[in-house]
Amino acid sequence: MHLRIIHPNPDGTVSVLTPITDCGLTIDQIAAKDVPAGVPWRIVSATELPPRDSRSRWRWTDSGPIAVEL
């Protein structure tokens, strides 16, 4: 399974991090290191992400999938 770390940005968009899992860190350790302090994050399957062509309209939700603005 291809996992991604997602977190919200101050402008309301969503960042997607693709972790390198053979670096000796767990995905949780990578998120703790790479996501800005105090920002919520989630680990999701790449298949859960909306289509990339809508990426500028992705919005963070506190739970569940990313919302896509119409």
N, C-alpha and C positions, 0 to 999 in steps of 0.2 A: 504494500500500500504506500502511495506517495503522500506524505503528510506535509502540511503547510502550517505556519504560525501566522495568525492574522491579528491585527490590532488596529484601533481607530487612530486617525490623525486629527490634529486640532481643527482642520478645515472640514471635518465630517467625512472625508474619504477613508478608505481602508487600505492599509499596507499588508502585503503578503510576503512573507519570508519563506524561502526554500532552504531548509536546514541541510547541512552536510552532516549526515549521521555517522560517518566513519571517522569523526574527528576526536573521538574519545569522550564526548559529552553526551548526555541524554538530551532528548528534544526539549524537556522541561528546563534543563540547565542552559541550553542554547537560547530559549525564550527569555529566561531570566537575565541573561547576559546582553541580548540584542534588542529587546523591547525597552523603550524608555521607561525609567522608573515611574511607578505610580499609574501606568497606563494598563488597562485590562487587555488580556489576550486570550486566544483560544487556539487549540490545535484541531485542525480539520483535515479531512481527506481532500486531496486535490479535486476529486470528482464532485465534492459538495459546492465548489465555487461556481458562481454564475459565469456565463460566457465572457471571455476577455474583452470582446468588443463593447461591452457595457461597463467596463471598469471605471470610467470616470463618473458613473452614476451609482456605484456601490456605496452603501451606507451601513455603518455598524449598527447592530442590534445587541441588546444586552444578553439575549439568549437566542438560540436557534440560528438559522442561516443568515447570510448577509442579505440585506434588502437592496433592491434595485429600484432607484427612482425612475418614474416614467417621464 
